[in-house]
Structures are given as structure tokens and as C-alpha cells.
Amino acid sequence: MIRRRERVVRRVRHTALQAGDVVIAQGDASQIEAAVGHGLAMVAAKDIERSDGTGSIDRDALALMEVVVPQRSRIENRSAALMSLRARFAVNVLAVAREGEPIHRRLRDVRFRAGDVLLLQGEKDTLAETVRVLGCLPLAERKLTLEPRRIVVPVALFVGAILTIVIGVLPASVALVAALIGMVLSKTITMNEVYEAIDWQVIVLLAAMIPVGGALETSGAAGALAGWLAGVGSYVPTWAVLATILIVTMTLSDIMNNAATAVVMAPIAFELSNALGISADPMLMAVAIGASCAFLTPIGHQNNLLVMGPGGYRFGDYWRMGLPLEILLVVMAVLLIPLVWPFGL
């Protein structure tokens, strides 16, 4: 409970409520609603002014939406007060759920973290678009209407791109970019949607890591490391070396971007295959699979973090489930990779 901007932490249960007190409550939506019906008013649910300055929005025109804060969203590490959500976006923050942790601050001062689940209130007609602008992802189901053209054109272009890749007419990079250009020219998507869909932080990360991978190869560091691994590999079976590359790549992918992990590990795997006198294909496939298996931490991949808040998961839940899964994948990969991509040159 907060009284005159001072926090009352101790003996809250025995403190008489006064007009103007702010009570931070935790519970189910039905419990909160019942409490509000007994003389309390939601502080965050103040009237929302229209953006055009024509007055406040009628309560009947308001809607609620549960959203999750993804990594690198616009509101991550910022509070409702800092962003002026009510004034700039006509949105109220009614509740915050954070991995079951109790929140002891006013909601307007809570800095949102990736994985938080927010209950937002806003105008029905604009709330979905506002959520998109904020970079959040809605949890509630929305009724979507898709025009047949918007379905047929992307599917046709994508299937055409895949066929040209399989037949060998065009490389994957050219075919997929051509399909994207086709969707833009057919007005299936706009250039603004294209720019918003690009994860620029990953692009910058790759731009920084590709020279690192090149430096590992040109400086001889990859060769030196590969030589050491090859020396160890002379005493163990080739499949054990393959498993080592796979496990190391998995470990790096749990703490680093998967694309960056592949860029760093690929030169080492290639040099190692040369040192052992075997085909590079199985080693590079081990890198590709290992970079895609980030199951031990919520930060290994954005999808891991996305489900953390809504699922109520904790950091330790990931390795408890991810470790057996990664062990299974290592066993299956070590058995199957040499069958499809043999070690022989």
C-alpha cells in the first residue's frame, strides 16, 4: 500500500485504508474485479483522452488485451510513465505478470522486462494497432479476415521459390529475395512491413561476427584449435569428435545468437575436417544442428523468452527440460549424420 507517495510495507493487514491510498493487489482477474466492486477504483483505469483532443474515450468503446513483451521491443526496460502510454498511445496498463514475482511498485513506474505479460486497456478500434506499434505480441485470440488474394499470392510465390531451389535454377538467396519482391509488387505486403519484419540487431550482430569468423580462419586460430582437436581425435573415434563439435556449438548457442554461433564454429569445423582427412559435410551439419538447439536458457532464442512469461516458467525450467532433449538430439545426430553425410572424402 502506498500513502502520500510513501510505501507502507509492514503491518499492511492491520492498517486502516484512507481515501487516496493506493493498494497494489495480486490475484486472479475475478478476485481483482470483486475487490474493485467493494469501493475501490482502479488507478490505472483513468479516462483515456482521444489523440485528436476531442475528449475522453467512452467506456463502452474500450477493450482489454493481454500482451507479452518480447525481447528488443519498444517498451522493454521502459515504464508506462517514461513512455507516457496514456497520453501518447491512449493505453492504460491495468496489470503486470512477471514469472509469479510480486510487484511492490506502482504500475506506472514498473520497467517492463522481456517476457512480462501486460493487461492493456484501450480503444477497441485502435488497440490492436497500438500493440503492434509498441512491439508487443497479443495473447488473446483475434478474429482475422484474410482476402483470398493475400493467401494465394504468397503461397504461390513461396512454392515457386522452393521449386527453383530444388531444381537448381536459382540459389536460395536469389529465389527467396525474388519471392519477397514479388509479394511487394503484388501489394500483398508493403515496404513498411518488410522493414519492420527485419531484425536489425541480428543484422548488425552478423555484420560484426562474420569478420570474427573470417579472422579465426585467416589468423590461423581456427587451424590451431582444429589441430589440437585433431590431436585429441587421433585417440578417439571420429563420431566422438563429431559429438564434441555438436556439444560445443549447442553450448555457445545457448548464450549467443544462433546465426553468430554458426559463423564462429563453421571455420573451426572445416579446419578440423581437413586436419582429420575427412569430409567437411558431417562436421558442418553438426554445427548447423547444434546452432539450432538452444534449449538450456530462455535467452538462447527469442521463442524461449516469448513463452517464459505466459507459461510462468523460470530460468531453471529450461535446462531441466532442455538438457534431456539436447542429450537425445546429440545421440540421434551422431547416429544419423554419418549415414546421410559419410566421413569419407
Residue pairs with C-beta under 8 A, 6 or more apart in sequence:
1 7
1 8
1 12
1 15
1 17
1 21
1 22
1 23
1 24
2 8
2 21
2 22
2 23
2 24
2 106
3 18
3 20
3 21
3 22
4 20
7 104
8 15
9 104
17 23
22 43
22 106
23 40
24 103
24 104
24 105
24 106
24 107
25 31
25 32
25 35
26 102
26 103
27 35
29 95
29 119
32 95
36 42
42 94
43 106
43 107
44 92
44 93
44 94
44 107
44 108
44 121
45 92
45 94
45 121
46 86
46 92
47 56
47 57
48 56
48 57
48 62
48 86
48 90
48 91
48 92
48 121
48 122
48 123
49 55
49 56
49 57
49 86
49 87
49 90
50 56
50 57
50 90
51 90
57 90
57 123
61 123
61 124
61 125
62 121
62 122
62 123
62 124
63 121
63 122
63 123
63 124
63 127
64 94
64 119
64 120
64 121
65 119
65 120
65 122
65 127
65 128
65 131
65 138
65 139
65 140
66 117
66 118
66 119
66 120
66 138
66 139
66 140
67 117
67 118
67 120
67 131
67 134
67 136
67 137
67 138
67 139
68 115
68 116
68 117
68 118
68 136
68 137
68 139
68 306
68 309
68 310
69 75
69 76
69 112
69 113
69 114
69 115
69 116
69 117
69 118
69 135
69 136
69 309
70 76
70 114
70 135
70 136
70 137
70 302
70 305
70 306
71 114
71 302
71 305
71 306
72 114
72 135
72 199
72 201
73 114
73 134
73 135
73 136
74 133
74 134
74 135
75 83
75 112
75 134
75 135
75 136
76 112
76 113
76 114
76 135
77 111
77 112
77 113
78 111
78 112
79 108
79 109
79 110
79 111
79 112
80 86
80 93
80 107
80 108
80 109
80 110
81 108
81 109
82 111
83 89
85 91
85 92
85 93
86 92
89 122
89 130
89 133
89 134
90 122
90 123
90 126
90 130
91 120
91 121
91 122
91 127
91 130
91 134
92 120
92 121
92 122
93 107
93 108
93 118
93 119
93 120
93 121
94 107
94 119
94 120
94 121
95 107
95 118
95 119
96 103
96 107
96 110
96 112
96 116
96 117
96 118
96 119
97 116
97 117
97 118
97 309
98 113
98 115
98 116
98 117
98 309
99 115
99 308
99 309
99 312
99 313
99 314
100 312
103 110
112 118
114 305
115 298
115 305
115 306
115 308
115 309
116 309
117 139
117 309
117 310
118 136
120 127
120 130
120 131
120 136
122 130
128 138
128 142
131 137
131 138
137 306
139 310
149 186
149 188
150 188
153 182
153 183
153 186
153 188
154 183
154 188
157 179
157 182
157 183
157 186
158 179
160 179
161 170
161 175
161 176
161 178
161 179
162 175
164 170
164 175
165 171
165 172
165 175
169 175
170 178
180 194
183 189
184 190
184 191
184 194
202 257
202 259
205 257
205 259
205 260
206 259
206 260
206 263
209 257
209 259
209 260
209 263
209 264
210 263
212 263
212 264
213 263
213 264
213 266
213 267
214 267
215 221
216 222
216 264
216 267
216 268
217 223
217 267
217 270
217 271
222 267
222 268
222 270
222 271
223 271
223 275
225 268
225 271
226 268
226 271
226 272
226 274
226 275
227 271
227 275
229 241
229 244
229 268
229 272
229 275
230 272
230 275
230 276
232 241
233 240
233 241
233 272
233 276
238 276
238 278
238 338
238 343
239 334
239 338
241 272
241 276
242 282
242 283
242 286
242 334
242 337
242 338
243 330
243 334
245 265
245 268
245 269
245 272
245 283
245 286
245 287
245 290
246 286
246 287
246 289
246 290
246 330
246 333
246 334
247 290
247 330
248 265
248 290
249 261
249 262
249 265
249 286
249 287
249 289
249 290
249 291
250 290
250 293
250 294
250 296
250 326
250 330
252 261
252 264
252 265
252 291
253 261
253 290
253 291
253 292
253 293
253 294
253 300
254 294
254 295
254 296
254 297
254 299
254 300
255 297
255 299
255 300
256 264
258 291
258 292
258 294
258 300
258 301
259 291
261 290
261 291
262 287
262 288
262 291
265 287
265 290
265 291
266 284
266 287
269 280
269 283
269 284
269 286
269 287
270 280
270 283
270 284
272 283
273 279
273 280
273 282
273 283
273 284
274 280
277 345
278 343
278 344
278 345
279 341
279 342
279 343
279 344
279 345
281 341
282 337
282 338
282 341
282 342
282 343
285 337
285 340
285 341
286 333
286 337
289 329
289 333
289 337
293 325
293 326
293 329
294 300
294 301
294 304
295 304
295 318
295 321
295 322
295 323
295 325
295 326
296 318
296 319
296 322
296 323
296 326
297 304
297 315
297 318
297 319
297 322
298 304
298 305
298 308
298 313
298 315
298 318
299 305
300 318
304 318
307 313
